Amino acid sequence: MHSKEVVISGGGMVGAALAVALSRLGLSITLLEKQPPAAFSADSAIDLRVSSLNLRSERWLTELGAWQVLETMRLCPYHYLQAGEAKAQLRFAAADIHSSHLGHIVENNLLQLALWQQFTSHITVITDAHIVAFAEQPQQLDITLSDDRTLQAALLIGADGAQSMVRQLAGIGSSGWQYQQACLVACVDTPYPQQDITWQQFYPSGPRAFLPLPGAQASLVWYDEAAKIKQLAQLSPKALQNAFIEAFPAELGAITLTSSAWFPLARMQANQYVKGRVVLAGDAAHTINPLAGQGVNLGFADAIQLVQCLSDNISAGRELAATHSLGAYQRQRKWQNSLMMTAMDFIYQGFSRESDALSFVRQQGLRLASRAGVIKRLLTQYAVGNDLI
């Protein structure tokens, strides 16, 4: 009889989703997370950390029961997605793929809460200890916690973020780099009713983006040289508000800044997603330039693939950590994540270079894509989470 014990380190969005999905396969889950989500209050300010969820992620969250909870809290659908520069824009519409919407902007903490509310007795949550060591035995992993407790598991999943302790303890290296740019995020009140479009406009210094939020609110994202972002972050709220108004397109209107924060940009990919009985998912396996808001969607795509592989192992009577199935998870997800990383870097660099010739090529390419219905539909399908290859 194969062990059905799984330990998940990290109870954020990806880790919590894995806990719910794997518990429904009849597995016994132990989840370690030091910061449980706070209860929802309709009066609470919108969290600065938001994600753009595509239709694939939405479908899976609906299967897990979390989406229905989110709908009773806060989320904002968008029907249009626009990208380009001042002289040429490419606009995608939900109608292009016969859909009611392209995606939703959701607060990370609310999504985490909605998933935690799906936890059952098959999921044991530990909030007062973390993993400090583990040793692989022939039939299991022996895991030691910071309070000297020990756990035994057939599989350990690291969903504990970019600085993953599981990845480090497993001796899994990574490759990547810090970008020379940083990102400033602000929540603002806008002079308009709730918007149904998310857009990104590219400048030589970096892109600037608008994400609609519930009500007459929005999330603004400003990418620039790290020194510039640090300088902006030190401004008074009023001065920073004026800087946003001056830097963003005039259509933004007279916004009122309510909160802001900044963070550096980095790209990282683990050299392995699987090592023995250890599996990585989400930011523990990869971090990506947040240009298109694909980070959490890639993490959920990891989780969907991993759940399918483990389900196949159970159905076939194989051990959970069967090498063949987990190897397939690593190959498929590493390829797809690498493809998205490279695409984001290509777009980012392509729009950041100043030259009349390059600007002409970009504008012609955007106009061609805008007029070519087949290309536009394919790009729209990719934007909502459908793989092209």
C-alpha positions, 0 to 999 in steps of 0.5 A: 500500500503506497503512502498517501501523505503529502506535505506542502510548504507554503499556503499562499495561492498556489500552495492552498490550491494544491492542498484543496485539489490533492485532498480531493484525490484522497490524499492526506495533506499537511500544509505549513504556512506561518501567515493565514489569510485574514477574514474579509471585510467589505470595508477594508482597503483594497490590497496592493497585491493583485493578480490578473487571472485568466480564464483557465485559472478561473475555470480551475478555481471554480472546480475547487469551489474558491471562485464562487466565494470570491464572487461574494467578496471582491473582484473585477472582470475585464472585457478588453486588453490593450497593449502598445505605444502612443502611436499604435495600439493592439486591442483584444476583446472578449467578443473576439473569442465569444467569451463574456470576459477575458479575465478578472483582477483579484486581490491576492489575499482574498484569493488565498482566503477563498481557497482556505475556506475550501479546506476540509479535515483531510488538510492539517494546517501548521502555522507555528513551525517551518521545515528545517531539514528532511532526509529521503528514505526508501519509502518516504521523506522524514521531515524535521520542523523548527519545533523538533516535530517530525513528519513523514511524507511520500511527497514534499511540495515546495510552494513557498515562494521565490526564496523557497526554503524547500528548494534550498534544502533540496540542493536545487540550484537556479538561474536568472538575474535581477533586471535593471528596473523596478516596479512601483504599484499604486492603488488610486481612486479614479474619476470614472465608474468601474472600468472594464479594460486593462492596458499597458503602454510602452515607453523607452524607460519601461511600460506603464499599466492600468488594472481596473479594480472594483468600483471607481478604483484602479491599480497603476503599475510603473516600470522604470530604472531602479534608481528612478523608482526608488526616487519616486517611492520617497515622494510625499503621497501628493507629489507621487500622485502628481507624478503619476498624473504627469507620466500616465496618459491623459485619459487616466484623469485626476486620480487620488492616490490611496496607497503605494509600494515598490519592488525590484524585478527578477527572473529566476528558474529552478534548475530542476522542478523535481528531485526525488520526493521533492517537487517545486511549484509556483514562485518556488520554481520560477519568477517572471517579469510581471509585465503581463501579470502571468505569474500566478497563472503560471503557478496555477498551470503548474498546480493543474499539471501536478495534480493531473500527474499525481492523479494518474499515479494513483489511478495506475497504482503507482507510488506518488513520487513515481519518476516517470510521471513527475518527470513529465510534469517537469518537462512540460511545465519547465518548457511552458514557463521558459517560453513565457519568460522568453516572450516577456523579455523579448517584448520588454526589450523590444519596446525599450529600445529607442530607434526610428527604424525599430519604432516603425517596425513595432508600429507596423507589426501592431497595426498588422496584428490588429487587422489580422483577425486570425493572428488576433484571435490566436493571441487572445486565446493565449492571453486567456490561458490556452496553449498555442503549442 
